[in-house]
Amino acid sequence: MKNSLKNLLRGGVFLMAVIAAFAFTQPMDASQTYWGDDPIQGPVQVELGSSEYSCDSNPSEQCLYHDEALTNPVSGSQGEFELN
């Protein structure tokens, strides 16, 4: 009886950990459309992780945005936007 109670408790703790892992994470959509500011064409629609653009190292500039108006920056995407 004592061992089955311990096993039941362990299973409950494991179940709570699994629920918490899925409840507090959000999947990132790799094919989500973002916007970059091309010096010639202006705002350009690109897909995250594609080879159609690059964010050259320049930590003082923002590379990607969530909107076409280029007002909502994507966090962690610093660099100079360049179409390939």
MOKAQUI-V899820 format. One record per residue. SS is DSSP state (@ for helix, = for strand, . for the rest). PHI is phi in whole degrees, -180 to 180 (999 if undefined). D_CENTER is the distance of its C-alpha to the mean C-alpha in Angstrom with 2 decimals. Layout:
# MOKAQUI-V899820
[[SS:PHI:D_CENTER] [SS:PHI:D_CENTER]]
This chain:
# MOKAQUI-V899820
[[.:999:47.20] [@:-67:45.66] [@:-68:43.54] [@:-68:42.30] [@:-67:41.26] [@:-64:39.28] [@:-64:37.58] [@:-66:36.79] [@:-66:35.33] [@:-61:33.17] [@:-64:31.92] [@:-66:31.13] [@:-65:29.16] [@:-63:27.20] [@:-62:26.55] [@:-65:25.34] [@:-66:22.90] [@:-65:21.50] [@:-62:21.26] [@:-65:19.54] [@:-63:16.94] [@:-83:15.99] [@:-73:16.66] [.:-108:14.35] [.:-120:11.16] [.:-132:8.80] [.:-69:7.65] [.:-96:4.61] [.:-78:7.05] [.:-68:7.69] [.:-100:10.53] [.:-70:9.30] [=:-87:11.63] [=:-124:11.23] [=:-126:14.32] [=:-125:15.92] [=:-102:19.33] [=:-80:21.80] [.:-62:25.10] [.:-96:27.23] [.:-91:25.53] [=:83:23.68] [=:-62:20.39] [=:-125:19.12] [=:-83:16.75] [=:-137:14.52] [=:-101:12.08] [.:-60:8.94] [.:82:10.42] [.:-83:13.87] [.:-96:16.94] [.:-83:18.03] [=:-149:16.85] [=:-143:16.42] [=:-111:15.51] [=:-66:18.73] [.:-64:19.05] [.:-160:20.11] [.:-64:18.56] [.:-90:20.41] [.:-113:18.76] [=:-95:15.53] [.:-95:14.22] [=:-119:11.82] [=:-132:12.21] [.:-82:11.32] [.:-129:15.07] [.:-67:18.07] [.:-76:19.91] [.:59:17.51] [.:-111:17.65] [.:-116:14.12] [=:-70:12.22] [.:-83:8.51] [.:-66:8.47] [.:80:9.00] [.:-119:10.16] [=:-85:13.83] [.:141:16.47] [=:-87:18.91] [=:-69:17.72] [=:-145:20.01] [=:-74:20.54] [.:-96:21.75]]
